[in-house]
Amino acid sequence: MIMANTLREKFDAGKPTIGTHFLSNDPDTPEVIGDTGLFDYGEYCAEYSAFDMHGLYHMARAAQCGGLPLMIKLDQEAQGFWAQAAIGAGFKAVLYTDIRTPDDVDLCHASLRPDTPNDGGMMGLKLRRPALTSYSPEHYMADLKSIMFLIMIEKNVAVENLDDVLVRAKARGVDMTQWGPADFGFSRGEPGLMYTEDIRPHEELVIKKCLEHGIAPRWEIGQVEQAKRYIDLGVRHFCIGWDRFIYQAALKDIGEGMRKLVETI
């Protein structure tokens, strides 16, 4: 049985949400995240990973064991195909990257939403996991409409035309935006901008504008202590940590401890 989209339920109830990123395509990873009971979703960073359609299905099934909705972050190439594949596997949210213009928002919307006169999308009825659970068009439609729709705000041209992008995003039902400081600096010809204080006015502008347009800004952080500043600015949704760096830090800690110990023998 396909699980309910508890991320959607919590978001629609106006509650803050917390996720964590993972880059590993091992299905054990989302299962472990879900078993903690501490996260509202896991974000699979497919943009930076290697995967196939079978892997997406295994991830979604494993996450379901721990009651964990999954989000997928996609590379800009073939986003439509892989968004539909992930939804068919049982993912509950899609984060689209590299938004530059309002027309980009339209393309993302079309790949995500149902092909009906009212919804204006291009997603038909596909015999994948949500449809096979119950071959009821109403059930399938409800599941499809519950999928969370997120877009990255990470290009200089998008920030320069932010009101236009956000007006279209609001009209197309975007639930959250995600700031991308690394790509933002890169697109301005300033690759190191995200590590300087000069990034702050840009991110504060994005938060302010998103709130004005009634779209929730979501923020990525690496440490719990980083959240307070963004909470004070009005952010209520966070994704914290990446499995690769968490694993690396833990290995470094125990490795250094053991190395010091054995060197005294």
Order of alpha helices (4+ residues) and beta strands (2+ residues): alpha-beta-alpha-beta-alpha-beta-alpha-beta-alpha-alpha-alpha-beta-alpha-alpha-beta-alpha-alpha-beta-alpha-beta-alpha
